């Protein structure tokens, strides 16, 4: 049962507007975000993005859609199964409600517009910037509905699908996610940053917004748990996520993506370029098999090596051994320091550590598997049509990366699989932008 909450609109929507847009909403940015959720006529299970900007919402939603379709159909056969508007609406509502349930288990505040606000406009008939796309009018006409259960939200969305598919569907869902999480909680999670979540110049979403959509938590960082930075304990991802995240920004050393994001529960990753988000996935379930002991050891070792140098300070050895439940008495640690750092350089190399403690490395990841890529921008796809792009991946025996700056797709994949090579169908590498 829905209940209208005008007081929420009065008290929180002003602060929410400031969180997202800053002090002023740029008309062009607002226009680019003013689209509904709609599917490609070419690839029936793919959401389309009209212009640059709202990928921070659309790509995570697409990732949850893919997750649910793979769980139901096991492989890419779902491409033919999603064939009607009814099925498209069903998989859209299911994904949106799953994201909302990640954000809250207590209450759901769903944003909607007074019916007079939409004027029947759809994505195929968007007016130019003017009265119809006036941000002030949009915010004045917002109403907030209160639901006590996600089942009630599912029923509401299913019966009012136009609120999602019409012009402001993406924005209404974004506002619903933040309000359901709770504005104060969201601001606390992102550290009360003064930077708006929607970039005032380019219109792309912040990492806090991306994290909220994927994990239900609006943290700013993408490492596991906390990291100490200049005496500050900065919170990242709190647990293994259902959907993963990898980004080319890690290659450029702007961030460190932790294991919780790189090794999600399902083999699906939102992929970040400098300015855009796409989705990568596989129907190979073994890509997310439980870690072997040696894989766990590599992960833990690297958590003490945030710069990716493949070595740690000798002083960190005891902490690494403790984290792996290995012998960590001081006397033993001192013996191992001398053995692993026999030149007294003050560092311990990853390979030396692994050779000593895990000489027979095992891998849970198959050597060959299929990868599928999604980009919601039509102009970034072959022939200007949104479609899945399939590649055959192989993990080489060597750990040496064949770095190729002109191939950002390979570069970002190597942050997850250092020795990967991919042959894409038709010889065309899909675009991250």
ZAMARGU-4260 file (C-alpha; in steps of 0.2 Angstrom, whole numbers, plus 5000, padded with zeros to 4 digits):
<rodrens>
0) 5000/5000/5000 | 5007/5017/4995 | 5007/5032/5005 | 5011/5050/4999 | 5024/5059/5009
5) 5024/5077/5004 | 5035/5082/5020 | 5049/5071/5013 | 5048/5082/4997 | 5049/5098/5007
10) 5063/5093/5019 | 5075/5082/5009 | 5072/5085/4990 | 5082/5102/4991 | 5096/5094/4999
15) 5095/5079/4987 | 5095/5091/4972 | 5111/5099/4979 | 5120/5082/4982 | 5117/5077/4964
20) 5118/5093/4954 | 5128/5106/4965 | 5122/5124/4966 | 5116/5125/4949 | 5108/5112/4937
25) 5115/5114/4919 | 5101/5113/4906 | 5112/5102/4894 | 5117/5090/4908 | 5099/5089/4914
30) 5093/5086/4896 | 5105/5071/4894 | 5099/5063/4910 | 5081/5065/4905 | 5078/5048/4898
35) 5068/5033/4902 | 5073/5015/4903 | 5070/5008/4885 | 5077/4993/4876 | 5086/4991/4860
40) 5076/4986/4845 | 5091/4976/4839 | 5096/4967/4855 | 5080/4965/4865 | 5088/4962/4882
45) 5099/4978/4881 | 5095/4995/4888 | 5100/5009/4877 | 5108/5026/4883 | 5102/5041/4872
50) 5117/5052/4877 | 5132/5053/4888 | 5129/5054/4907 | 5117/5042/4914 | 5128/5027/4912
55) 5130/5027/4931 | 5112/5021/4932 | 5109/5012/4916 | 5125/5001/4916 | 5122/4994/4934
60) 5104/4991/4930 | 5110/4982/4914 | 5122/4971/4924 | 5108/4966/4936 | 5097/4962/4921
65) 5111/4951/4914 | 5114/4942/4931 | 5095/4937/4932 | 5094/4931/4914 | 5110/4921/4916
70) 5103/4913/4932 | 5087/4908/4923 | 5094/4903/4906 | 5112/4898/4911 | 5119/4905/4894
75) 5117/4917/4880 | 5101/4909/4874 | 5092/4922/4884 | 5095/4934/4869 | 5081/4925/4859
80) 5070/4922/4875 | 5067/4941/4879 | 5056/4944/4864 | 5041/4954/4870 | 5037/4971/4879
85) 5030/4961/4894 | 5046/4951/4897 | 5056/4967/4895 | 5046/4976/4908 | 5047/4961/4919
90) 5066/4960/4919 | 5068/4979/4921 | 5057/4979/4936 | 5065/4964/4944 | 5083/4972/4942
95) 5077/4989/4949 | 5069/4981/4964 | 5084/4971/4967 | 5095/4987/4967 | 5082/4995/4979
100) 5082/4980/4991 | 5102/4982/4992 | 5099/4999/4998 | 5086/4996/5011 | 5076/4983/5020
105) 5065/4994/5030 | 5056/5006/5019 | 5056/5011/5001 | 5053/5029/4995 | 5048/5030/4977
110) 5049/5046/4967 | 5036/5050/4954 | 5029/5065/4945 | 5012/5072/4944 | 5004/5065/4929
115) 5003/5082/4921 | 5022/5084/4921 | 5025/5071/4908 | 5013/5077/4895 | 5014/5059/4887
120) 5032/5062/4880 | 5043/5047/4877 | 5061/5044/4872 | 5056/5044/4854 | 5049/5061/4855
125) 5060/5071/4867 | 5057/5090/4866 | 5071/5102/4865 | 5077/5111/4881 | 5063/5122/4887
130) 5048/5121/4898 | 5046/5103/4896 | 5063/5099/4902 | 5064/5113/4915 | 5073/5106/4931
135) 5064/5118/4943 | 5047/5111/4936 | 5053/5093/4937 | 5058/5096/4956 | 5042/5105/4960
140) 5031/5091/4953 | 5040/5077/4962 | 5030/5067/4974 | 5036/5053/4986 | 5027/5037/4989
145) 5031/5026/5004 | 5031/5007/5003 | 5034/4995/5017 | 5040/4980/5006 | 5049/4977/4990
150) 5034/4967/4984 | 5023/4982/4985 | 5036/4992/4975 | 5037/4978/4962 | 5018/4978/4960
155) 5018/4997/4959 | 5031/4998/4945 | 5023/4984/4936 | 5007/4993/4936 | 5015/5010/4932
160) 5028/5005/4920 | 5027/5021/4910 | 5034/5030/4925 | 5050/5021/4921 | 5050/5021/4902
165) 5044/5039/4900 | 5056/5054/4899 | 5061/5055/4917 | 5062/5037/4921 | 5081/5036/4925
170) 5080/5051/4936 | 5065/5046/4946 | 5073/5029/4949 | 5090/5038/4955 | 5080/5049/4967
175) 5071/5033/4973 | 5087/5024/4977 | 5095/5038/4987 | 5079/5042/4996 | 5076/5024/5000
180) 5094/5022/5007 | 5091/5038/5017 | 5099/5055/5012 | 5109/5057/5029 | 5115/5039/5028
185) 5121/5042/5010 | 5130/5058/5014 | 5138/5050/5029 | 5144/5035/5018 | 5152/5047/5005
190) 5160/5057/5018 | 5150/5073/5015 | 5160/5077/4999 | 5156/5094/4992 | 5158/5088/4974
195) 5141/5085/4966 | 5137/5067/4961 | 5133/5072/4943 | 5149/5081/4936 | 5144/5099/4932
200) 5155/5099/4916 | 5153/5082/4908 | 5138/5075/4916 | 5145/5058/4922 | 5141/5050/4939
205) 5153/5050/4953 | 5161/5034/4961 | 5149/5036/4976 | 5134/5035/4964 | 5141/5020/4955
210) 5145/5011/4971 | 5127/5015/4978 | 5120/5007/4962 | 5130/4991/4963 | 5132/4988/4981
215) 5118/4998/4990 | 5132/5008/4999 | 5137/5026/4994 | 5156/5024/4998 | 5168/5034/4989
220) 5182/5021/4987 | 5183/5004/4978 | 5196/4995/4989 | 5191/4981/5002 | 5186/4987/5019
225) 5196/5002/5025 | 5213/5009/5020 | 5224/5020/5030 | 5228/5036/5020 | 5239/5049/5028
230) 5231/5044/5045 | 5213/5043/5039 | 5204/5027/5039 | 5194/5028/5022 | 5180/5015/5019
235) 5179/5005/5003 | 5168/4990/4999 | 5162/4981/5014 | 5159/4963/5007 | 5159/4953/4991
240) 5147/4961/4979 | 5135/4952/4968 | 5141/4963/4953 | 5159/4967/4951 | 5168/4983/4945
245) 5184/4985/4936 | 5191/5002/4929 | 5205/5008/4918 | 5208/5021/4931 | 5217/5008/4941
250) 5229/5006/4927 | 5232/5025/4928 | 5234/5022/4947 | 5220/5034/4952 | 5212/5020/4962
255) 5215/5002/4969 | 5200/4990/4965 | 5199/4977/4979 | 5195/4959/4978 | 5177/4961/4983
260) 5174/4970/4967 | 5186/4960/4956 | 5179/4944/4962 | 5160/4946/4963 | 5147/4933/4967
265) 5142/4932/4948 | 5154/4934/4933 | 5148/4951/4928 | 5157/4967/4930 | 5153/4986/4927
270) 5168/4992/4917 | 5174/5010/4919 | 5183/5020/4906 | 5189/5038/4909 | 5171/5045/4905
275) 5159/5030/4902 | 5152/5014/4910 | 5149/4998/4901 | 5146/4980/4906 | 5157/4964/4904
280) 5151/4947/4908 | 5153/4928/4905 | 5143/4912/4906 | 5158/4903/4913 | 5153/4901/4931
285) 5171/4895/4936 | 5177/4913/4934 | 5169/4916/4951 | 5174/4899/4959 | 5180/4900/4977
290) 5198/4906/4979 | 5211/4892/4980 | 5224/4894/4995 | 5237/4901/4983 | 5225/4914/4976
295) 5220/4919/4993 | 5238/4922/4997 | 5241/4932/4982 | 5226/4943/4986 | 5232/4946/5004
300) 5250/4949/4999 | 5244/4962/4987 | 5233/4970/5000 | 5249/4975/5008 | 5255/4982/4992
305) 5243/4995/4986 | 5254/5002/4973 | 5255/4986/4964 | 5274/4984/4965 | 5274/4966/4968
310) 5284/4968/4984 | 5280/4972/5002 | 5291/4980/5016 | 5299/4966/5026 | 5291/4974/5042
315) 5274/4969/5034 | 5278/4950/5033 | 5271/4946/5051 | 5255/4954/5047 | 5253/4945/5030
320) 5257/4928/5039 | 5244/4932/5052 | 5231/4937/5039 | 5234/4920/5031 | 5233/4910/5047
325) 5251/4904/5045 | 5264/4903/5058 | 5268/4921/5064 | 5278/4920/5080 | 5291/4934/5080
330) 5306/4922/5080 | 5300/4912/5065 | 5296/4928/5056 | 5314/4935/5059 | 5321/4919/5051
335) 5309/4920/5036 | 5314/4939/5034 | 5332/4934/5032 | 5328/4920/5020 | 5316/4930/5009
340) 5327/4946/5010 | 5344/4938/5010 | 5352/4955/5003 | 5344/4965/5017 | 5335/4977/5005
345) 5320/4979/5017 | 5308/4971/5004 | 5300/4954/5001 | 5296/4950/4983 | 5279/4942/4979
350) 5287/4928/4969 | 5299/4924/4983 | 5285/4923/4995 | 5274/4912/4984 | 5288/4900/4981
355) 5292/4898/4999 | 5274/4896/5006 | 5264/4891/4991 | 5276/4882/4979 | 5262/4872/4970
360) 5250/4886/4964 | 5233/4881/4960 | 5220/4891/4950 | 5201/4891/4951 | 5200/4901/4934
365) 5199/4891/4918 | 5213/4895/4905 | 5200/4899/4891 | 5182/4906/4892 | 5170/4918/4883
370) 5168/4936/4887 | 5153/4947/4882 | 5153/4966/4882 | 5139/4978/4882 | 5139/4996/4878
375) 5123/5006/4879 | 5127/5020/4868 | 5122/5016/4850 | 5135/5026/4842 | 5149/5016/4851
380) 5143/5000/4843 | 5145/4992/4826 | 5133/4999/4813 | 5126/5011/4827 | 5116/4997/4835
385) 5117/4992/4853 | 5122/4973/4854 | 5132/4961/4864 | 5150/4959/4857 | 5157/4942/4860
390) 5176/4938/4863 | 5186/4922/4866 | 5198/4924/4881 | 5214/4915/4885 | 5225/4917/4900
395) 5243/4915/4895 | 5256/4906/4906 | 5267/4921/4908 | 5262/4935/4920 | 5271/4948/4909
400) 5258/4960/4902 | 5258/4965/4884 | 5253/4983/4888 | 5245/4992/4873 | 5239/5010/4877
405) 5230/5010/4860 | 5219/4995/4867 | 5210/5002/4882 | 5199/4986/4883 | 5214/4975/4885
410) 5222/4987/4897 | 5207/4987/4909 | 5205/4968/4907 | 5223/4965/4913 | 5219/4974/4929
415) 5208/4959/4933 | 5218/4945/4923 | 5236/4951/4920 | 5240/4938/4907 | 5224/4939/4897
420) 5222/4940/4878 | 5205/4941/4869 | 5200/4938/4851 | 5184/4948/4848 | 5171/4942/4835
425) 5174/4950/4817 | 5191/4956/4823 | 5183/4972/4831 | 5187/4977/4849 | 5172/4984/4857
430) 5173/5002/4864 | 5174/5007/4882 | 5168/5024/4878
</rodrens>
